[in-house]
Amino acid sequence: MRILLDKINNIKELPRNIRLIFLVVLLNNIAKGMFMTLYNLYLQEVGFSASFMGELISMTALASALFLVPVGFLSDKIGRKKTMIFGIIFADIFQVLRAILLNSSALLTFSFLLGGLNAFFMVANAPFLIENTDKTIRMKVFSINFALMLFSSMMGNIIGGVLPDLLLNVFSFTMADAQRTTLIFSAGLSILALIPLSRVKEIPKKKRKIESGVLQSLKNRKHSLLIGKFLFANVLVGFGAGLFVPFSNLYFENQFHLPTSTIGMIMSLGQATTVIAIMLGPYLSRRFGRVKTVFFLQILSVPFMLVLGDTRILSLAVFAFLIRQAIMNASNPITSAVMLEEVPENLKGLTNSLNQMVFQLGWTVCGRLSGIIIDQHGYDLIFYLAGGLYALSAVYYYFAFKHIDRRDQLIDGKEHFDGTQKVKAKPA
């Protein structure tokens, strides 16, 4: 309880814009958590196959990949606040349309449009955090932001799992009607995020630390090579995640015949364990180095992937799912902070967009592939393939960026032995 109160006090001390955007993240991700828990189950309930669901996932991810870079430039031009407002409003519209119109062609179209609109919030969030913080609190802000995303998703998972059963029992809905009503309710909840977002004060364009000459910076071989290394590491994770993450709810329903409420609870527990792991991220980064921490977290998730593919014991599958999700996702805020600190100021927005884009490309390819594999061979193979991709990403990330840990150690060492720096650092 004391740790939780300390975290709440830390949030209260952050800049007002950061606190407001945290509230936006909370409301928006509760809605997304509800939708993620239910949507595949809803599609299966109304008669669609895993292969078709894979097509929908691919269309959404493809649109996100295509829109991320243009939206990144748009975000730099019109501001993060307007970008997020536009994305939330129109994404909610297409979420509702996907719930009520069940024609295959319409679903594919709406999924594509939704993917493009999701890019607006995805692109604007991280640069907003960078612009509204200084380096001394940035790692903490990124960790809290990511933990809040997971906590709110956890709440959404619970609500998304329980509400359909409640509607089913209280109002005698069919399961499909109960799930559809919950999906529409989630979109309405997301709209509430516009209230705190409207109170955010946009940083004037002239005050943003954005230099001119983005293309010139990209022509710099050192800059382009650095960005390429970050993108390659992330695309491997994206391919691995695209194989199984979108189908996690179906995995528990079809392999273990669990009800929606239980599946929602499992998803929420996965988010809860991840929040705990993420809060340990800054400590582990200081203790072992940021790159080593990412390597160990990602490589340790691989055995649990193999367990998920092999076991037919529910308790073991749930345990492996929870631990894998926690330790793998705990590396995300660390890799984001490292990437955005390493690239030049005028390339931060573009780099974040490209990073999100390559991750979505992984979902574009593997979302459809995974649906076909599941229909033809079951779930085992997707976990084995994803585990291999995660292992490859971890090893590559370590060897590509281990010099960052060595540099950080040298900097920390100089500060430690500098009398002025030591006095400044002592209160923290």
C-alpha positions as a printed Julia matrix, in Angstrom:
428×3 Matrix{Float64}:
   0.0     0.0     0.0
   2.87    2.37    0.84
   4.46    1.75   -2.55
   1.14    2.56   -4.26
   0.8     5.8    -2.27
   4.36    6.75   -3.21
   3.52    6.25   -6.89
   0.38    8.39   -6.55
   2.38   11.15   -4.87
   4.96   10.96   -7.66
   2.21   11.5   -10.23
   0.88   14.5    -8.29
   4.3    16.15   -8.53
   4.47   15.84  -12.32
   3.63   18.72  -14.72
  -0.1    19.39  -15.24
   0.01   18.41  -18.91
   1.48   15.03  -18.01
  -1.19   14.4   -15.37
  -3.93   15.28  -17.86
  -2.51   13.01  -20.55
  -2.31   10.2   -18.0
  -6.08   10.6   -17.46
  -6.6    10.46  -21.23
  -4.52    7.27  -21.39
  -6.56    5.79  -18.53
  -9.96    6.32  -20.17
  -8.85    5.47  -23.69
  -7.16    2.23  -22.68
 -10.02    1.03  -20.49
 -12.12    1.19  -23.66
  -9.44   -0.54  -25.71
  -9.03   -3.25  -23.08
 -12.74   -3.99  -23.27
 -12.63   -4.18  -27.05
  -9.51   -6.35  -27.17
 -10.99   -8.84  -24.73
 -14.27   -9.21  -26.56
 -13.94   -8.55  -30.26
 -12.53  -11.88  -31.46
 -14.88  -13.74  -29.13
 -17.78  -11.72  -30.57
 -16.73  -12.49  -34.15
 -16.46  -16.19  -33.32
 -19.88  -16.06  -31.66
 -21.48  -14.67  -34.83
 -19.77  -17.26  -37.04
 -16.46  -15.88  -38.38
 -13.34  -18.07  -38.61
  -9.87  -17.44  -37.16
  -8.57  -16.99  -40.71
 -10.99  -14.11  -41.31
 -10.09  -12.58  -37.96
  -6.48  -12.74  -39.07
  -7.42  -10.78  -42.19
  -9.08   -8.1   -40.05
  -6.02   -7.88  -37.81
  -3.78   -7.59  -40.87
  -5.93   -4.83  -42.38
  -5.87   -2.82  -39.14
  -2.11   -3.25  -38.73
  -1.43   -2.48  -42.4
  -3.33    0.81  -42.19
  -1.48    1.74  -39.01
   1.83    1.02  -40.73
   0.89    3.11  -43.77
  -0.47    6.05  -41.78
   2.12    6.25  -39.01
   4.8     8.21  -40.86
   2.43   10.73  -42.56
   0.6    11.19  -39.26
   3.96   11.74  -37.56
   4.65   14.68  -39.87
   1.08   15.92  -39.39
   1.51   15.72  -35.62
   4.67   17.83  -35.83
   2.75   20.4   -37.88
  -0.62   20.72  -36.13
   0.4    19.67  -32.61
   0.01   16.58  -30.47
  -3.29   17.64  -28.88
  -5.22   18.09  -32.14
  -3.75   14.87  -33.48
  -4.97   12.88  -30.48
  -8.43   14.48  -30.5
  -8.97   13.65  -34.17
  -7.81   10.08  -33.68
 -10.01    9.36  -30.67
 -13.21   10.76  -32.2
 -13.05    8.96  -35.54
 -11.56    5.73  -34.16
 -14.58    5.45  -31.85
 -16.94    5.92  -34.79
 -15.4     3.0   -36.66
 -15.27    0.87  -33.52
 -19.05    1.19  -33.29
 -19.49    0.42  -37.0
 -17.36   -2.72  -36.62
 -19.66   -3.89  -33.83
 -23.0    -3.39  -35.59
 -22.27   -4.08  -39.28
 -21.21   -7.68  -39.84
 -20.77   -7.8   -43.61
 -17.32   -9.19  -44.41
 -16.38   -6.45  -46.87
 -17.59   -3.73  -44.52
 -15.62   -5.2   -41.63
 -12.43   -5.26  -43.69
 -12.98   -1.63  -44.73
 -13.76   -0.43  -41.22
 -10.78   -2.34  -39.82
  -8.47   -0.62  -42.3
  -9.85    2.83  -41.47
  -9.65    2.1   -37.75
  -6.01    1.13  -38.09
  -5.23    4.45  -39.76
  -7.05    6.39  -37.05
  -5.36    4.48  -34.23
  -2.08    5.81  -35.62
  -3.01    9.33  -34.52
  -2.86    8.58  -30.8
   0.03    6.14  -31.15
   2.21    8.7   -32.9
   1.43   11.7   -30.7
   1.71   10.15  -27.24
   5.47    9.53  -26.89
   6.61   12.87  -28.42
   4.09   14.61  -26.14
   5.79   13.03  -23.12
   9.22   14.01  -24.42
   8.19   17.64  -25.04
   6.58   18.04  -21.62
   9.37   16.55  -19.48
  13.07   16.99  -18.96
  15.59   14.17  -18.9
  15.67   13.93  -15.1
  12.1    12.59  -14.89
  11.65   11.15  -18.39
  12.38    7.52  -17.55
   9.95    7.71  -14.64
   7.26    9.33  -16.8
   7.62    6.71  -19.55
   7.42    3.92  -16.97
   4.33    5.41  -15.32
   2.7     6.02  -18.7
   3.24    2.44  -19.81
   2.16    1.05  -16.45
  -0.97    3.2   -16.6
  -1.73    1.9   -20.08
  -1.54   -1.63  -18.74
  -3.5    -0.88  -15.57
  -6.31    0.74  -17.54
  -6.28   -2.12  -20.04
  -6.55   -4.48  -17.08
  -9.67   -2.64  -15.9
 -11.03   -2.84  -19.44
 -10.32   -6.57  -19.59
 -12.3    -7.12  -16.4
 -15.25   -4.96  -17.49
 -15.2    -6.45  -20.99
 -15.29   -9.95  -19.55
 -17.91   -9.42  -16.84
 -20.37   -7.03  -18.51
 -21.55   -9.43  -21.26
 -22.29  -12.13  -18.67
 -24.14   -9.55  -16.56
 -26.24   -8.43  -19.54
 -26.83  -12.07  -20.44
 -28.23  -12.88  -17.01
 -30.06   -9.65  -16.12
 -31.64   -8.73  -19.44
 -31.83  -12.16  -21.07
 -29.72  -11.01  -24.02
 -28.19  -13.51  -26.38
 -24.42  -13.76  -25.98
 -23.88  -11.97  -29.3
 -26.19   -9.09  -28.27
 -24.5    -8.81  -24.86
 -21.06   -8.67  -26.44
 -22.18   -6.17  -29.08
 -23.69   -3.86  -26.43
 -20.47   -4.0   -24.43
 -18.4    -3.13  -27.48
 -20.56   -0.08  -28.19
 -20.35    0.96  -24.53
 -16.54    0.82  -24.71
 -16.54    3.34  -27.57
 -18.67    5.71  -25.51
 -16.24    5.39  -22.61
 -13.35    6.34  -24.87
 -15.1     9.56  -25.87
 -14.85   10.69  -22.22
 -11.08   10.96  -22.73
 -11.76   14.12  -24.75
 -12.65   16.0   -21.53
  -9.14   15.98  -19.97
  -7.55   16.15  -23.42
  -9.38   19.42  -24.13
  -7.68   20.92  -21.05
  -4.16   20.09  -22.19
  -2.13   23.19  -23.08
  -0.35   22.62  -26.37
   3.3    23.64  -26.45
   3.64   26.4   -29.08
   5.39   25.2   -32.2
   8.23   27.68  -31.78
   9.04   26.2   -28.35
   9.27   22.62  -29.53
  12.81   21.42  -29.89
  12.42   20.51  -33.53
  15.3    21.43  -35.81
  14.98   21.94  -39.53
  16.42   19.62  -42.12
  14.92   16.22  -41.33
  15.94   14.84  -44.72
  19.46   16.15  -44.27
  19.67   14.42  -40.91
  18.45   11.16  -42.42
  21.17   11.39  -45.06
  23.68   11.3   -42.24
  24.82    7.66  -42.3
  25.31    7.57  -38.53
  21.75    8.72  -37.87
  20.1     6.46  -40.42
  22.09    3.42  -39.27
  21.16    4.05  -35.65
  17.47    4.33  -36.48
  17.69    1.22  -38.66
  19.09   -0.79  -35.75
  16.22    0.21  -33.48
  13.68   -0.59  -36.19
  15.1    -4.04  -36.92
  14.98   -5.04  -33.26
  11.38   -3.88  -33.01
  10.19   -5.55  -36.22
  11.31   -8.91  -34.82
   9.22   -8.3   -31.7
   6.31   -7.17  -33.88
   6.41  -10.36  -35.94
   6.49  -12.46  -32.77
   3.65  -10.56  -31.1
   1.55  -10.62  -34.27
   1.57  -14.4   -34.22
  -0.22  -14.89  -30.92
  -1.2   -11.7   -29.03
  -4.37  -11.0   -31.1
  -5.54  -14.57  -30.53
  -4.81  -14.89  -26.8
  -8.5   -14.71  -25.89
  -9.41  -17.38  -28.47
  -6.56  -19.55  -27.19
  -8.1   -19.73  -23.72
 -11.63  -20.19  -25.01
 -10.87  -22.89  -27.57
  -8.08  -24.75  -25.76
  -9.61  -24.71  -22.27
 -13.3   -23.85  -22.95
 -13.36  -20.9   -20.56
 -16.26  -18.4   -20.28
 -15.83  -14.77  -21.28
 -15.65  -13.49  -17.7
 -12.78  -15.86  -16.85
 -10.9   -14.93  -20.0
 -11.29  -11.25  -19.13
  -9.94  -11.94  -15.64
  -6.9   -13.75  -17.03
  -6.2   -10.86  -19.41
  -6.53   -8.38  -16.55
  -4.16  -10.38  -14.35
  -1.67  -10.3   -17.2
  -1.84   -6.51  -17.19
  -1.53   -6.41  -13.38
   1.64   -8.51  -13.32
   3.06   -6.36  -16.1
   2.45   -3.17  -14.1
   4.47   -4.62  -11.23
   7.28   -5.67  -13.57
   7.37   -2.25  -15.25
   7.71   -0.46  -11.93
  10.88   -2.51  -11.38
  12.23   -1.4   -14.77
  13.97    1.82  -13.64
  15.62   -0.01  -10.71
  16.83   -2.87  -12.91
  18.09   -0.38  -15.49
  20.16    1.46  -12.89
  21.43   -1.78  -11.39
  22.36   -3.7   -14.54
  22.19   -1.16  -17.38
  19.28   -0.45  -19.7
  20.39   -2.67  -22.57
  21.2    -5.66  -20.36
  17.84   -5.27  -18.65
  16.03   -5.38  -21.99
  18.03   -8.43  -23.05
  17.33  -10.41  -19.89
  13.64   -9.51  -19.77
  13.07  -10.51  -23.39
  15.14  -13.7   -23.31
  13.48  -14.87  -20.07
  10.06  -14.68  -21.74
  11.0   -17.37  -24.3
  10.66  -20.47  -22.05
   7.17  -19.39  -21.06
   6.23  -19.1   -24.73
   7.27  -22.7   -25.2
   5.18  -23.76  -22.2
   2.1   -22.06  -23.69
   2.58  -24.02  -26.89
   3.12  -27.35  -25.16
   0.86  -27.51  -22.1
  -2.73  -28.71  -21.82
  -2.89  -27.88  -18.11
  -4.91  -24.71  -17.49
  -3.1   -23.55  -14.34
   0.3   -23.93  -16.04
  -0.91  -22.11  -19.15
  -2.26  -19.21  -17.07
   0.98  -18.99  -15.07
   3.11  -18.99  -18.22
   0.85  -16.4   -19.86
   1.07  -14.04  -16.89
   4.82  -14.26  -16.43
   5.59  -14.0   -20.14
   3.43  -10.94  -20.56
   4.92   -9.24  -17.5
   8.61   -9.7   -18.23
   8.35   -9.13  -21.99
   6.27   -5.97  -21.79
   8.38   -4.59  -18.94
  11.1    -3.89  -21.5
   8.89   -1.65  -23.66
   9.21    1.68  -21.79
  12.97    1.13  -21.52
  13.43    0.56  -25.25
  11.2     3.56  -26.06
  13.1     5.9   -23.75
  16.5     4.69  -25.03
  15.46    5.12  -28.65
  14.03    8.62  -28.24
  17.04    9.76  -26.23
  19.57    8.43  -28.72
  18.19    9.9   -31.96
  18.56   13.62  -32.84
  15.81   15.99  -31.69
  14.48   16.66  -35.19
  14.13   12.91  -35.86
  12.29   11.9   -32.7
   8.77   12.16  -34.15
   9.74   10.4   -37.37
  11.66    7.68  -35.52
   8.73    7.0   -33.2
   6.43    6.76  -36.23
   8.78    4.4   -38.05
   9.18    2.28  -34.92
   5.42    1.91  -34.56
   5.16    1.25  -38.3
   7.54   -1.71  -38.38
   5.81   -3.22  -35.35
   2.48   -2.96  -37.16
   4.03   -4.54  -40.25
   4.78   -7.56  -38.09
   1.11   -7.75  -37.15
   0.1    -7.2   -40.79
   2.03  -10.25  -41.96
   1.73  -12.52  -38.95
  -1.84  -11.69  -37.96
  -3.14  -13.24  -41.18
  -0.55  -16.03  -41.15
  -1.41  -16.93  -37.58
  -5.14  -17.21  -38.33
  -4.37  -19.7   -41.12
  -2.0   -21.69  -38.88
  -4.6   -21.86  -36.09
  -7.36  -23.09  -38.42
  -5.11  -25.76  -39.93
  -2.74  -26.8   -37.13
  -3.97  -25.39  -33.82
  -2.16  -23.04  -31.45
   1.11  -24.85  -30.65
   3.16  -23.72  -33.64
   2.44  -19.99  -33.26
   3.96  -19.96  -29.76
   7.1   -21.79  -30.9
   7.61  -19.4   -33.82
   6.99  -16.34  -31.65
   9.44  -17.57  -29.02
  12.15  -17.93  -31.65
  11.57  -14.39  -32.91
  11.68  -12.97  -29.37
  14.98  -14.75  -28.7
  16.48  -13.41  -31.93
  15.36   -9.87  -31.08
  16.85  -10.04  -27.57
  20.24  -11.23  -28.8
  20.34   -8.67  -31.61
  19.35   -5.8   -29.29
  22.13   -6.66  -26.83
  24.92   -6.79  -29.41
  23.65   -3.74  -31.32
  23.36   -1.45  -28.28
  25.6    -2.8   -25.51
  27.85    0.25  -26.0
  25.07    2.38  -24.49
  25.45    0.6   -21.15
  29.21    1.14  -21.21
  28.75    4.85  -21.98
  26.13    5.24  -19.23
  28.48    3.6   -16.73
  31.25    6.03  -17.65
  28.92    9.0   -17.27
  27.61    7.72  -13.94
  31.15    7.14  -12.75
  32.2    10.68  -13.58
  29.16   12.1   -11.78
  29.83    9.91   -8.77
  33.37   11.22   -8.33
  32.49   14.82   -9.14
  31.86   16.6    -5.84
  29.25   18.98   -7.26
  27.34   16.22   -9.02
  27.48   14.01   -5.96
  25.89   16.69   -3.78
  23.16   17.26   -6.33
  22.45   13.56   -6.68
  22.36   12.82   -2.95
  18.75   13.89   -2.2
  17.39   11.64   -4.97
